[in-house]
C-alpha cells in the first residue's frame, strides 16, 4: 500500500493507494494546498476517487468541496457532518473497500460530533481525536465538542492492537508517527482515568482563543471553496490544547528588539547574545530560514526544557519565531522562570528576512 503525508506544516494530508494503482484517496486535504495536490496528481498521472475528512476542521478550510468540484471525486465524512456537499456518509463500524483497500471507520466524537478514525491494515488515522505524545488530543471547547464523549471514544481504542501506527491530522511538534502501544505510555490522553477524572484533567488545561475558529467551522459546513472566506491567523496551533503553560504568564509584559538593532548587536559580539528560536523543526529550513547560531526549542517543549537555558542566564536571550506571536509567549515563559534579560525579535523572521539580514 502507498501511504504518503503531503503537507509541510502542522496540518497533515494523507495520500493512500494500492501499490501500482493510479486511483488514490486523500484524507484531510486543506484548501491552501489545493494547487499542490492537483499538480501532484497530474505529475504522477493519478486519479483522485475519494476525499475523506476525519471531522469538520476548525483551523483551516477543507479542500474536500473544491476537489469534488474539480475532479468529480466522492467526498466522504461521518453521517453527523453538517457539510452540505458530502456525497458518502459513514457511521460507526462501516467498512468500505476503496480502490482495493479496506477502510474501517470508527466514530470517535469529542473534539467534534462528526469525528471519525480510519483503520487500515496496520494504521489508524485519528484526525484531531488523538494527537501524538505530549500533544494529547484536540480541544473539546469548540461547537460540537464534548469532554465526556471524548473519554468514551478513547475507551474504544482499548480493544485495538498495540502495533497500529497512529497518524493524526495535526502534528505541532517533532513527534513522529508511532505505535498505539507507545502512545498508551507517552500520551496523557491515554492514561487510565474515570470519566470524572478525565473531565477534571481537561478542565485544568488552557484552550486559548477560539472566536475566529467558529467562522472556519461555519465555512466548512457551507463547503466554501474560497480561501479568503474567513480570517485564519498565521502562526497558530489552534486545535491543540495548551497543557504546559501557566496561564498567568500571559499577563507578563515583554520587551522587543527590532531586526536592524539585533543585526547591529550580533555584528561585533555574537557570543554575548543567545538566540532562541521557538518555531518547529521544519520551519528552520523553509523559505524564511534561520539565524546562524540559534538554540532551537519548539514553544510546545519550552517549559519542560528550560533547564537547557540555565547556562545562558547571564546573557541577553532573544526569542525568535515566524512573526512574533510564539516568541512573545516564549519570552513570557522565560521571564516567569526568572530569566531577566529577555527580548522578542519584533516581527520575527518575516521582519528579519525583509531586512535582508543573513540567514541559513
BALOBA-1460 file (C-alpha; in Angstrom, 3 decimals):
// residues 360
<rec num="1" residu="x" x="0.000" y="0.000" z="0.000"/>
<rec num="2" residu="x" x="1.174" y="3.519" z="-0.842"/>
<rec num="3" residu="x" x="0.761" y="5.888" z="2.134"/>
<rec num="4" residu="x" x="2.222" y="9.400" z="1.984"/>
<rec num="5" residu="x" x="1.942" y="12.567" z="4.078"/>
<rec num="6" residu="x" x="1.827" y="15.553" z="1.721"/>
<rec num="7" residu="x" x="1.887" y="18.787" z="3.769"/>
<rec num="8" residu="x" x="4.915" y="20.702" z="5.113"/>
<rec num="9" residu="x" x="3.145" y="22.349" z="8.060"/>
<rec num="10" residu="x" x="1.043" y="21.481" z="11.131"/>
<rec num="11" residu="x" x="-1.876" y="20.109" z="9.111"/>
<rec num="12" residu="x" x="-1.489" y="16.593" z="7.782"/>
<rec num="13" residu="x" x="-2.907" y="15.281" z="4.495"/>
<rec num="14" residu="x" x="-2.505" y="11.622" z="3.606"/>
<rec num="15" residu="x" x="-2.457" y="10.084" z="0.136"/>
<rec num="16" residu="x" x="-3.484" y="6.424" z="0.031"/>
<rec num="17" residu="x" x="-3.413" y="3.987" z="-2.877"/>
<rec num="18" residu="x" x="-2.877" y="0.368" z="-3.675"/>
<rec num="19" residu="x" x="0.702" y="-0.148" z="-4.845"/>
<rec num="20" residu="x" x="0.859" y="0.275" z="-8.602"/>
<rec num="21" residu="x" x="-2.705" y="1.601" z="-8.888"/>
<rec num="22" residu="x" x="-3.396" y="5.062" z="-10.324"/>
<rec num="23" residu="x" x="-6.541" y="5.550" z="-8.194"/>
<rec num="24" residu="x" x="-5.939" y="7.440" z="-4.933"/>
<rec num="25" residu="x" x="-7.675" y="8.710" z="-1.806"/>
<rec num="26" residu="x" x="-6.809" y="11.937" z="0.035"/>
<rec num="27" residu="x" x="-7.545" y="12.257" z="3.747"/>
<rec num="28" residu="x" x="-7.911" y="15.728" z="5.329"/>
<rec num="29" residu="x" x="-6.769" y="17.927" z="2.429"/>
<rec num="30" residu="x" x="-6.527" y="21.669" z="3.101"/>
<rec num="31" residu="x" x="-7.673" y="24.324" z="0.638"/>
<rec num="32" residu="x" x="-4.433" y="26.311" z="0.935"/>
<rec num="33" residu="x" x="-2.612" y="23.331" z="-0.617"/>
<rec num="34" residu="x" x="-5.204" y="22.669" z="-3.346"/>
<rec num="35" residu="x" x="-2.942" y="23.553" z="-6.277"/>
<rec num="36" residu="x" x="-0.130" y="21.404" z="-4.884"/>
<rec num="37" residu="x" x="-2.446" y="18.398" z="-4.742"/>
<rec num="38" residu="x" x="-3.664" y="18.980" z="-8.293"/>
<rec num="39" residu="x" x="-0.107" y="19.380" z="-9.573"/>
<rec num="40" residu="x" x="0.951" y="16.154" z="-7.830"/>
<rec num="41" residu="x" x="-1.980" y="14.218" z="-9.297"/>
<rec num="42" residu="x" x="-1.169" y="15.491" z="-12.777"/>
<rec num="43" residu="x" x="2.574" y="14.931" z="-12.498"/>
<rec num="44" residu="x" x="2.159" y="11.339" z="-11.314"/>
<rec num="45" residu="x" x="-0.815" y="10.505" z="-13.541"/>
<rec num="46" residu="x" x="-3.049" y="9.727" z="-10.570"/>
<rec num="47" residu="x" x="-6.840" y="9.800" z="-10.452"/>
<rec num="48" residu="x" x="-8.478" y="11.056" z="-7.262"/>
<rec num="49" residu="x" x="-11.517" y="8.910" z="-6.486"/>
<rec num="50" residu="x" x="-12.303" y="9.880" z="-2.881"/>
<rec num="51" residu="x" x="-11.642" y="12.665" z="-0.394"/>
<rec num="52" residu="x" x="-12.200" y="11.893" z="3.292"/>
<rec num="53" residu="x" x="-12.383" y="14.462" z="6.080"/>
<rec num="54" residu="x" x="-11.957" y="12.935" z="9.525"/>
<rec num="55" residu="x" x="-14.036" y="15.767" z="11.014"/>
<rec num="56" residu="x" x="-15.194" y="19.344" z="10.460"/>
<rec num="57" residu="x" x="-11.988" y="21.333" z="10.672"/>
<rec num="58" residu="x" x="-11.792" y="24.495" z="12.770"/>
<rec num="59" residu="x" x="-8.349" y="25.852" z="11.909"/>
<rec num="60" residu="x" x="-8.348" y="25.590" z="8.121"/>
<rec num="61" residu="x" x="-10.740" y="25.285" z="5.196"/>
<rec num="62" residu="x" x="-11.074" y="21.782" z="3.805"/>
<rec num="63" residu="x" x="-10.246" y="21.190" z="0.156"/>
<rec num="64" residu="x" x="-12.927" y="18.485" z="0.025"/>
<rec num="65" residu="x" x="-15.577" y="20.585" z="-1.702"/>
<rec num="66" residu="x" x="-13.116" y="22.100" z="-4.193"/>
<rec num="67" residu="x" x="-11.587" y="18.727" z="-5.098"/>
<rec num="68" residu="x" x="-15.053" y="17.237" z="-5.562"/>
<rec num="69" residu="x" x="-15.967" y="20.073" z="-7.945"/>
<rec num="70" residu="x" x="-12.709" y="19.933" z="-9.906"/>
<rec num="71" residu="x" x="-12.077" y="16.181" z="-10.135"/>
<rec num="72" residu="x" x="-15.551" y="14.676" z="-9.713"/>
<rec num="73" residu="x" x="-14.339" y="12.561" z="-6.777"/>
<rec num="74" residu="x" x="-16.570" y="11.302" z="-3.959"/>
<rec num="75" residu="x" x="-16.477" y="13.274" z="-0.684"/>
<rec num="76" residu="x" x="-16.815" y="11.164" z="2.463"/>
<rec num="77" residu="x" x="-17.499" y="12.172" z="6.081"/>
<rec num="78" residu="x" x="-19.397" y="10.850" z="9.104"/>
<rec num="79" residu="x" x="-23.183" y="10.890" z="8.955"/>
<rec num="80" residu="x" x="-23.253" y="13.605" z="11.655"/>
<rec num="81" residu="x" x="-21.369" y="16.079" z="9.483"/>
<rec num="82" residu="x" x="-23.453" y="19.173" z="8.635"/>
<rec num="83" residu="x" x="-21.387" y="19.767" z="5.465"/>
<rec num="84" residu="x" x="-23.822" y="20.133" z="2.589"/>
<rec num="85" residu="x" x="-21.601" y="18.763" z="-0.185"/>
<rec num="86" residu="x" x="-20.706" y="15.363" z="1.309"/>
<rec num="87" residu="x" x="-21.614" y="12.552" z="-1.087"/>
<rec num="88" residu="x" x="-20.919" y="9.498" z="1.119"/>
<rec num="89" residu="x" x="-21.809" y="9.422" z="4.820"/>
<rec num="90" residu="x" x="-20.467" y="6.659" z="7.059"/>
<rec num="91" residu="x" x="-21.391" y="5.518" z="10.555"/>
<rec num="92" residu="x" x="-19.531" y="3.714" z="13.316"/>
<rec num="93" residu="x" x="-18.388" y="0.260" z="12.232"/>
<rec num="94" residu="x" x="-18.803" y="0.796" z="8.500"/>
<rec num="95" residu="x" x="-16.297" y="-0.977" z="6.262"/>
<rec num="96" residu="x" x="-15.675" y="0.127" z="2.669"/>
<rec num="97" residu="x" x="-13.350" y="-1.221" z="0.034"/>
<rec num="98" residu="x" x="-11.992" y="1.736" z="-1.911"/>
<rec num="99" residu="x" x="-9.614" y="1.122" z="-4.809"/>
<rec num="100" residu="x" x="-8.930" y="-2.367" z="-3.464"/>
<rec num="101" residu="x" x="-8.086" y="-1.196" z="0.075"/>
<rec num="102" residu="x" x="-10.302" y="-1.895" z="3.086"/>
<rec num="103" residu="x" x="-11.220" y="1.198" z="5.118"/>
<rec num="104" residu="x" x="-12.808" y="0.658" z="8.549"/>
<rec num="105" residu="x" x="-14.483" y="3.633" z="10.200"/>
<rec num="106" residu="x" x="-14.806" y="4.299" z="13.931"/>
<rec num="107" residu="x" x="-16.966" y="7.144" z="15.207"/>
<rec num="108" residu="x" x="-14.727" y="8.921" z="17.733"/>
<rec num="109" residu="x" x="-16.553" y="12.119" z="18.791"/>
<rec num="110" residu="x" x="-15.332" y="14.510" z="21.454"/>
<rec num="111" residu="x" x="-13.344" y="17.063" z="19.521"/>
<rec num="112" residu="x" x="-16.337" y="17.294" z="17.150"/>
<rec num="113" residu="x" x="-19.629" y="15.431" z="16.756"/>
<rec num="114" residu="x" x="-18.570" y="14.054" z="13.375"/>
<rec num="115" residu="x" x="-15.050" y="12.869" z="14.220"/>
<rec num="116" residu="x" x="-14.029" y="9.548" z="12.715"/>
<rec num="117" residu="x" x="-10.887" y="7.459" z="12.970"/>
<rec num="118" residu="x" x="-9.889" y="5.340" z="9.976"/>
<rec num="119" residu="x" x="-8.328" y="1.920" z="10.303"/>
<rec num="120" residu="x" x="-6.281" y="0.407" z="7.520"/>
<rec num="121" residu="x" x="-4.288" y="-2.822" z="7.824"/>
<rec num="122" residu="x" x="-1.617" y="-1.591" z="10.256"/>
<rec num="123" residu="x" x="-2.512" y="2.122" z="10.516"/>
<rec num="124" residu="x" x="-5.015" y="4.237" z="12.416"/>
<rec num="125" residu="x" x="-5.683" y="7.793" z="11.255"/>
<rec num="126" residu="x" x="-7.126" y="9.609" z="14.255"/>
<rec num="127" residu="x" x="-7.934" y="13.081" z="12.940"/>
<rec num="128" residu="x" x="-7.867" y="15.542" z="15.850"/>
<rec num="129" residu="x" x="-9.362" y="12.995" z="18.235"/>
<rec num="130" residu="x" x="-5.869" y="11.827" z="19.218"/>
<rec num="131" residu="x" x="-2.530" y="13.542" z="18.610"/>
<rec num="132" residu="x" x="0.957" y="12.209" z="19.294"/>
<rec num="133" residu="x" x="2.803" y="12.051" z="22.604"/>
<rec num="134" residu="x" x="2.528" y="15.129" z="24.847"/>
<rec num="135" residu="x" x="0.092" y="16.856" z="22.466"/>
<rec num="136" residu="x" x="-2.689" y="14.593" z="23.791"/>
<rec num="137" residu="x" x="-5.745" y="15.280" z="21.660"/>
<rec num="138" residu="x" x="-7.807" y="18.025" z="20.089"/>
<rec num="139" residu="x" x="-9.636" y="20.618" z="22.168"/>
<rec num="140" residu="x" x="-13.236" y="19.975" z="23.232"/>
<rec num="141" residu="x" x="-14.474" y="23.547" z="23.699"/>
<rec num="142" residu="x" x="-15.500" y="24.261" z="20.097"/>
<rec num="143" residu="x" x="-19.019" y="23.794" z="18.651"/>
<rec num="144" residu="x" x="-19.801" y="20.078" z="18.825"/>
<rec num="145" residu="x" x="-17.064" y="19.363" z="21.341"/>
<rec num="146" residu="x" x="-17.849" y="17.197" z="24.356"/>
<rec num="147" residu="x" x="-15.353" y="16.076" z="27.009"/>
<rec num="148" residu="x" x="-17.356" y="13.060" z="28.144"/>
<rec num="149" residu="x" x="-17.852" y="11.853" z="24.565"/>
<rec num="150" residu="x" x="-14.101" y="12.204" z="24.082"/>
<rec num="151" residu="x" x="-13.493" y="9.919" z="27.066"/>
<rec num="152" residu="x" x="-15.929" y="7.360" z="25.669"/>
<rec num="153" residu="x" x="-14.191" y="7.485" z="22.281"/>
<rec num="154" residu="x" x="-10.804" y="6.913" z="23.894"/>
<rec num="155" residu="x" x="-12.233" y="3.808" z="25.565"/>
<rec num="156" residu="x" x="-12.894" y="2.365" z="22.086"/>
<rec num="157" residu="x" x="-9.146" y="2.233" z="21.495"/>
<rec num="158" residu="x" x="-8.646" y="-0.276" z="24.301"/>
<rec num="159" residu="x" x="-9.620" y="-3.182" z="22.034"/>
<rec num="160" residu="x" x="-7.142" y="-2.217" z="19.309"/>
<rec num="161" residu="x" x="-3.681" y="-3.698" z="18.815"/>
<rec num="162" residu="x" x="-0.567" y="-2.055" z="20.252"/>
<rec num="163" residu="x" x="1.056" y="-2.451" z="16.831"/>
<rec num="164" residu="x" x="-1.202" y="0.009" z="14.981"/>
<rec num="165" residu="x" x="0.723" y="3.130" z="13.916"/>
<rec num="166" residu="x" x="-1.009" y="6.408" z="14.799"/>
<rec num="167" residu="x" x="-1.275" y="9.131" z="12.158"/>
<rec num="168" residu="x" x="-3.128" y="12.268" z="13.374"/>
<rec num="169" residu="x" x="-4.476" y="15.184" z="11.341"/>
<rec num="170" residu="x" x="-2.034" y="17.575" z="13.020"/>
<rec num="171" residu="x" x="1.498" y="17.409" z="14.331"/>
<rec num="172" residu="x" x="2.552" y="20.558" z="16.165"/>
<rec num="173" residu="x" x="5.942" y="19.373" z="17.388"/>
<rec num="174" residu="x" x="8.680" y="16.995" z="16.326"/>
<rec num="175" residu="x" x="6.847" y="13.751" z="17.086"/>
<rec num="176" residu="x" x="6.998" y="11.015" z="14.505"/>
<rec num="177" residu="x" x="4.102" y="8.590" z="13.938"/>
<rec num="178" residu="x" x="4.452" y="5.743" z="16.402"/>
<rec num="179" residu="x" x="2.544" y="2.719" z="17.606"/>
<rec num="180" residu="x" x="-0.587" y="2.829" z="19.686"/>
<rec num="181" residu="x" x="1.378" y="0.847" z="22.277"/>
<rec num="182" residu="x" x="3.889" y="3.685" z="22.581"/>
<rec num="183" residu="x" x="1.090" y="6.245" z="22.729"/>
<rec num="184" residu="x" x="-0.504" y="4.371" z="25.607"/>
<rec num="185" residu="x" x="2.661" y="5.157" z="27.559"/>
<rec num="186" residu="x" x="3.516" y="8.650" z="26.294"/>
<rec num="187" residu="x" x="0.169" y="10.306" z="25.527"/>
<rec num="188" residu="x" x="-1.557" y="11.964" z="28.523"/>
<rec num="189" residu="x" x="-4.982" y="11.456" z="26.941"/>
<rec num="190" residu="x" x="-4.487" y="7.685" z="27.094"/>
<rec num="191" residu="x" x="-3.666" y="7.434" z="30.787"/>
<rec num="192" residu="x" x="-6.254" y="5.475" z="32.753"/>
<rec num="193" residu="x" x="-8.866" y="7.826" z="34.225"/>
<rec num="194" residu="x" x="-12.508" y="7.631" z="35.141"/>
<rec num="195" residu="x" x="-14.872" y="9.822" z="33.135"/>
<rec num="196" residu="x" x="-14.947" y="12.315" z="36.004"/>
<rec num="197" residu="x" x="-11.158" y="12.349" z="36.298"/>
<rec num="198" residu="x" x="-10.831" y="12.898" z="32.551"/>
<rec num="199" residu="x" x="-13.238" y="15.847" z="32.765"/>
<rec num="200" residu="x" x="-11.156" y="17.350" z="35.576"/>
<rec num="201" residu="x" x="-7.950" y="16.785" z="33.585"/>
<rec num="202" residu="x" x="-9.349" y="18.564" z="30.509"/>
<rec num="203" residu="x" x="-10.824" y="21.320" z="32.690"/>
<rec num="204" residu="x" x="-7.391" y="22.088" z="34.108"/>
<rec num="205" residu="x" x="-5.934" y="22.792" z="30.672"/>
<rec num="206" residu="x" x="-5.997" y="26.141" z="28.892"/>
<rec num="207" residu="x" x="-7.577" y="26.244" z="25.445"/>
<rec num="208" residu="x" x="-6.677" y="29.686" z="24.121"/>
<rec num="209" residu="x" x="-8.829" y="31.968" z="21.942"/>
<rec num="210" residu="x" x="-11.337" y="30.372" z="19.606"/>
<rec num="211" residu="x" x="-13.745" y="33.034" z="18.288"/>
<rec num="212" residu="x" x="-12.226" y="33.092" z="14.797"/>
<rec num="213" residu="x" x="-12.418" y="29.293" z="14.626"/>
<rec num="214" residu="x" x="-16.213" y="29.358" z="14.741"/>
<rec num="215" residu="x" x="-16.185" y="31.180" z="11.410"/>
<rec num="216" residu="x" x="-13.950" y="28.486" z="9.913"/>
<rec num="217" residu="x" x="-16.297" y="25.755" z="11.134"/>
<rec num="218" residu="x" x="-19.243" y="27.543" z="9.546"/>
<rec num="219" residu="x" x="-17.332" y="27.931" z="6.273"/>
<rec num="220" residu="x" x="-16.640" y="24.193" z="6.224"/>
<rec num="221" residu="x" x="-20.300" y="23.464" z="6.958"/>
<rec num="222" residu="x" x="-21.132" y="25.549" z="3.887"/>
<rec num="223" residu="x" x="-18.479" y="23.827" z="1.729"/>
<rec num="224" residu="x" x="-16.756" y="27.062" z="0.793"/>
<rec num="225" residu="x" x="-14.100" y="26.925" z="-1.905"/>
<rec num="226" residu="x" x="-12.886" y="30.477" z="-1.223"/>
<rec num="227" residu="x" x="-9.662" y="30.588" z="0.750"/>
<rec num="228" residu="x" x="-10.416" y="34.198" z="1.755"/>
<rec num="229" residu="x" x="-13.927" y="33.449" z="3.010"/>
<rec num="230" residu="x" x="-12.849" y="33.701" z="6.657"/>
<rec num="231" residu="x" x="-9.981" y="35.110" z="8.680"/>
<rec num="232" residu="x" x="-7.402" y="32.478" z="9.668"/>
<rec num="233" residu="x" x="-4.378" y="33.801" z="11.608"/>
<rec num="234" residu="x" x="-0.870" y="32.655" z="10.808"/>
<rec num="235" residu="x" x="1.444" y="31.045" z="13.298"/>
<rec num="236" residu="x" x="-1.185" y="29.231" z="15.328"/>
<rec num="237" residu="x" x="-1.654" y="25.815" z="16.886"/>
<rec num="238" residu="x" x="-5.344" y="26.395" z="17.254"/>
<rec num="239" residu="x" x="-6.669" y="22.859" z="17.691"/>
<rec num="240" residu="x" x="-4.104" y="21.902" z="20.300"/>
<rec num="241" residu="x" x="-4.877" y="22.222" z="23.962"/>
<rec num="242" residu="x" x="-2.235" y="24.046" z="25.991"/>
<rec num="243" residu="x" x="-1.136" y="21.790" z="28.790"/>
<rec num="244" residu="x" x="2.207" y="23.168" z="29.906"/>
<rec num="245" residu="x" x="1.977" y="26.937" z="30.222"/>
<rec num="246" residu="x" x="0.894" y="28.618" z="33.450"/>
<rec num="247" residu="x" x="-1.980" y="30.889" z="32.396"/>
<rec num="248" residu="x" x="-0.556" y="33.744" z="34.486"/>
<rec num="249" residu="x" x="2.404" y="34.109" z="32.080"/>
<rec num="250" residu="x" x="0.153" y="35.826" z="29.566"/>
<rec num="251" residu="x" x="-0.121" y="38.825" z="31.898"/>
<rec num="252" residu="x" x="3.639" y="39.425" z="31.791"/>
<rec num="253" residu="x" x="4.831" y="42.332" z="29.659"/>
<rec num="254" residu="x" x="7.789" y="41.645" z="27.384"/>
<rec num="255" residu="x" x="10.286" y="43.861" z="25.593"/>
<rec num="256" residu="x" x="11.055" y="43.817" z="21.870"/>
<rec num="257" residu="x" x="14.083" y="44.386" z="19.681"/>
<rec num="258" residu="x" x="13.906" y="45.352" z="16.008"/>
<rec num="259" residu="x" x="15.604" y="43.307" z="13.295"/>
<rec num="260" residu="x" x="18.089" y="46.109" z="12.422"/>
<rec num="261" residu="x" x="19.021" y="46.567" z="16.087"/>
<rec num="262" residu="x" x="19.559" y="42.837" z="16.544"/>
<rec num="263" residu="x" x="21.753" y="42.750" z="13.463"/>
<rec num="264" residu="x" x="23.854" y="45.573" z="14.938"/>
<rec num="265" residu="x" x="24.097" y="43.732" z="18.248"/>
<rec num="266" residu="x" x="25.263" y="40.498" z="16.608"/>
<rec num="267" residu="x" x="27.890" y="42.093" z="14.369"/>
<rec num="268" residu="x" x="30.635" y="42.828" z="16.946"/>
<rec num="269" residu="x" x="29.944" y="40.291" z="19.710"/>
<rec num="270" residu="x" x="27.508" y="37.480" z="18.761"/>
<rec num="271" residu="x" x="28.744" y="35.480" z="21.734"/>
<rec num="272" residu="x" x="27.099" y="37.962" z="24.119"/>
<rec num="273" residu="x" x="23.629" y="37.048" z="22.870"/>
<rec num="274" residu="x" x="21.680" y="33.778" z="22.973"/>
<rec num="275" residu="x" x="19.248" y="33.347" z="20.063"/>
<rec num="276" residu="x" x="16.333" y="31.106" z="20.993"/>
<rec num="277" residu="x" x="14.194" y="30.010" z="18.022"/>
<rec num="278" residu="x" x="10.872" y="28.544" z="19.208"/>
<rec num="279" residu="x" x="9.498" y="27.509" z="15.807"/>
<rec num="280" residu="x" x="9.032" y="23.907" z="14.724"/>
<rec num="281" residu="x" x="11.909" y="21.992" z="13.197"/>
<rec num="282" residu="x" x="10.581" y="22.048" z="9.631"/>
<rec num="283" residu="x" x="10.284" y="25.862" z="9.763"/>
<rec num="284" residu="x" x="14.034" y="26.283" z="10.239"/>
<rec num="285" residu="x" x="14.617" y="25.209" z="6.651"/>
<rec num="286" residu="x" x="11.612" y="26.790" z="4.947"/>
<rec num="287" residu="x" x="11.741" y="29.978" z="2.868"/>
<rec num="288" residu="x" x="12.498" y="32.161" z="5.902"/>
<rec num="289" residu="x" x="15.430" y="30.057" z="7.058"/>
<rec num="290" residu="x" x="17.035" y="30.723" z="10.462"/>
<rec num="291" residu="x" x="19.718" y="32.906" z="12.006"/>
<rec num="292" residu="x" x="23.146" y="31.335" z="12.422"/>
<rec num="293" residu="x" x="23.898" y="30.034" z="15.901"/>
<rec num="294" residu="x" x="20.348" y="29.612" z="17.192"/>
<rec num="295" residu="x" x="19.286" y="27.418" z="20.080"/>
<rec num="296" residu="x" x="16.235" y="25.500" z="18.897"/>
<rec num="297" residu="x" x="13.468" y="24.611" z="21.358"/>
<rec num="298" residu="x" x="9.884" y="24.471" z="19.983"/>
<rec num="299" residu="x" x="7.464" y="26.569" z="22.017"/>
<rec num="300" residu="x" x="5.461" y="23.488" z="22.999"/>
<rec num="301" residu="x" x="8.525" y="21.971" z="24.677"/>
<rec num="302" residu="x" x="9.946" y="25.146" z="26.230"/>
<rec num="303" residu="x" x="8.592" y="24.687" z="29.748"/>
<rec num="304" residu="x" x="9.969" y="21.156" z="30.014"/>
<rec num="305" residu="x" x="13.362" y="22.173" z="28.584"/>
<rec num="306" residu="x" x="14.028" y="25.410" z="30.478"/>
<rec num="307" residu="x" x="16.940" y="23.692" z="32.220"/>
<rec num="308" residu="x" x="18.806" y="23.761" z="28.892"/>
<rec num="309" residu="x" x="18.850" y="27.558" z="29.028"/>
<rec num="310" residu="x" x="20.229" y="27.950" z="32.556"/>
<rec num="311" residu="x" x="23.763" y="28.425" z="31.223"/>
<rec num="312" residu="x" x="22.562" y="31.467" z="29.234"/>
<rec num="313" residu="x" x="21.012" y="33.328" z="32.178"/>
<rec num="314" residu="x" x="23.774" y="35.931" z="32.210"/>
<rec num="315" residu="x" x="23.287" y="36.693" z="28.504"/>
<rec num="316" residu="x" x="20.565" y="38.569" z="26.702"/>
<rec num="317" residu="x" x="18.209" y="35.984" z="25.250"/>
<rec num="318" residu="x" x="16.475" y="36.943" z="22.010"/>
<rec num="319" residu="x" x="13.367" y="34.845" z="21.362"/>
<rec num="320" residu="x" x="12.504" y="34.290" z="17.707"/>
<rec num="321" residu="x" x="9.604" y="32.809" z="15.749"/>
<rec num="322" residu="x" x="7.942" y="33.406" z="12.388"/>
<rec num="323" residu="x" x="6.020" y="36.606" z="13.128"/>
<rec num="324" residu="x" x="6.442" y="37.327" z="16.849"/>
<rec num="325" residu="x" x="3.398" y="35.529" z="18.283"/>
<rec num="326" residu="x" x="5.049" y="32.404" z="19.702"/>
<rec num="327" residu="x" x="8.212" y="34.266" z="20.641"/>
<rec num="328" residu="x" x="6.238" y="36.660" z="22.840"/>
<rec num="329" residu="x" x="4.816" y="33.665" z="24.704"/>
<rec num="330" residu="x" x="8.316" y="32.206" z="24.927"/>
<rec num="331" residu="x" x="9.636" y="35.429" z="26.443"/>
<rec num="332" residu="x" x="6.807" y="35.409" z="28.973"/>
<rec num="333" residu="x" x="7.657" y="31.844" z="29.960"/>
<rec num="334" residu="x" x="11.342" y="32.729" z="30.380"/>
<rec num="335" residu="x" x="10.551" y="35.845" z="32.412"/>
<rec num="336" residu="x" x="8.219" y="33.847" z="34.665"/>
<rec num="337" residu="x" x="11.058" y="31.349" z="35.196"/>
<rec num="338" residu="x" x="13.443" y="34.080" z="36.395"/>
<rec num="339" residu="x" x="15.332" y="34.991" z="33.230"/>
<rec num="340" residu="x" x="15.917" y="38.748" z="33.496"/>
<rec num="341" residu="x" x="17.385" y="39.745" z="30.114"/>
<rec num="342" residu="x" x="14.856" y="38.583" z="27.536"/>
<rec num="343" residu="x" x="13.842" y="40.307" z="24.284"/>
<rec num="344" residu="x" x="11.476" y="39.339" z="21.472"/>
<rec num="345" residu="x" x="12.514" y="39.808" z="17.841"/>
<rec num="346" residu="x" x="9.791" y="42.205" z="16.675"/>
<rec num="347" residu="x" x="8.106" y="40.814" z="13.572"/>
<rec num="348" residu="x" x="10.055" y="37.583" z="13.830"/>
<rec num="349" residu="x" x="11.828" y="36.001" z="10.887"/>
<rec num="350" residu="x" x="9.498" y="37.791" z="8.493"/>
<rec num="351" residu="x" x="10.973" y="41.128" z="9.595"/>
<rec num="352" residu="x" x="14.499" y="39.709" z="9.602"/>
<rec num="353" residu="x" x="14.099" y="38.456" z="6.042"/>
<rec num="354" residu="x" x="12.621" y="41.778" z="4.875"/>
<rec num="355" residu="x" x="15.725" y="43.490" z="6.213"/>
<rec num="356" residu="x" x="17.909" y="41.231" z="4.057"/>
<rec num="357" residu="x" x="19.881" y="40.164" z="7.091"/>
<rec num="358" residu="x" x="21.895" y="36.905" z="6.876"/>
<rec num="359" residu="x" x="20.090" y="33.574" z="7.216"/>
<rec num="360" residu="x" x="20.961" y="29.913" z="6.908"/>
